Amino acid sequence: MLMSNSWRSMFPRLADISAEVSDLLDKRASRTVLQEGALVFGPDNPATDLILLVSGSVRVQRQSQDGRKIVLNRMHAGENCVLTAACLLASESCAAEAIAETDVEAIKIPREVFDTLMSISQKFRAFVFEEYSKQITDLFLVIEDVFTERMDIHVAQKLLDAEDMQPGLRNPDKALAIELGTTREVILRQINEFERRGWIRFNQGQIELRDIAALERLAQPPWLPISAAVSSASPRMGHLRP
C-alpha cells in the first residue's frame, strides 16, 4: 500500500480520477526503486505490472540474433511504459528489454488492478492510451530511421529478387520506391550508385544486373539474419523491363 499519493503530481492525467480509482491505486499500487543498470523487464523476466516512472530514465532496447542492440525508445519521469501496457493488454511477454539508465523510482500497478482500472475508468484508459499512442509514433520513426539507414541493402535485395516483380513492369525505380516505402529520388540515387560501381546497367527503364556476386554480398552482410539471405548464390542475369 502506498502511504502517500504525492507521486500523482507527476501524472496530471490522473489528477481528477474518481474516488474509487484513487482508493484502488492507494491500496494496490506499490513503489519500487531500481539502481542504474538494473533490468526492469525482459524476455526472461516478463512484465507483470504497469510501470509509471516517477524519476530517472529507462532505456528500452531489442537485441538481434548476432548481439546487436537497437534502442526502441526511452521512458522518462512522468511517463508510463507502453511496452508493459502492451504486454498486460495482450497477456504476452515482450521480446524487448528495459534497462535503468539512471537510478529509478517507479510505481507498479499489478496486472489484476490494471485490468480492473481499464474496465471501470475512462480517464485511466485515456491516460494509458495517450502515452501508448505517442510512444508508438516515436517507435515508427525509429523503424523508419533503421530502414532508410541501409536502403542500399533493401534495393539490392529487391533487384536480386526480380522474379517477384510484375512482368512488363514500367518505371522500376517507381515500383521499388512504392514497395520500399520511400521516394523515387532515394531509389534513383541507389541505382545510380550501383551503376557507378558497375553492378548494374540502367537504360531506358530497364535494369540489367551485371555483378550478381557484389549485389549478393551487399544483400546479406554479416549482421543480417539468415532469413534475409538471397536464396541462390549462383551467377544469373535479371531484368526489370519497361
Secondary structure as GFF3:
##gff-version 3
##sequence-region A 1 242
A	DSSP	three_ten_helix	6	10	.	.	.	ID=ss1
A	DSSP	three_ten_helix	12	14	.	.	.	ID=ss2
A	DSSP	alpha_helix	19	28	.	.	.	ID=ss3
A	DSSP	beta_strand	30	34	.	.	.	ID=ss4
A	DSSP	beta_strand	39	41	.	.	.	ID=ss5
A	DSSP	beta_strand	49	55	.	.	.	ID=ss6
A	DSSP	beta_strand	57	63	.	.	.	ID=ss7
A	DSSP	beta_strand	69	76	.	.	.	ID=ss8
A	DSSP	alpha_helix	82	90	.	.	.	ID=ss9
A	DSSP	beta_strand	97	100	.	.	.	ID=ss10
A	DSSP	beta_strand	104	110	.	.	.	ID=ss11
A	DSSP	alpha_helix	111	120	.	.	.	ID=ss12
A	DSSP	alpha_helix	122	149	.	.	.	ID=ss13
A	DSSP	alpha_helix	151	160	.	.	.	ID=ss14
A	DSSP	three_ten_helix	162	164	.	.	.	ID=ss15
A	DSSP	alpha_helix	172	180	.	.	.	ID=ss16
A	DSSP	alpha_helix	184	196	.	.	.	ID=ss17
A	DSSP	beta_strand	200	203	.	.	.	ID=ss18
A	DSSP	beta_strand	206	209	.	.	.	ID=ss19
A	DSSP	alpha_helix	212	219	.	.	.	ID=ss20
A	DSSP	three_ten_helix	226	228	.	.	.	ID=ss21
A	DSSP	beta_strand	239	240	.	.	.	ID=ss22
###
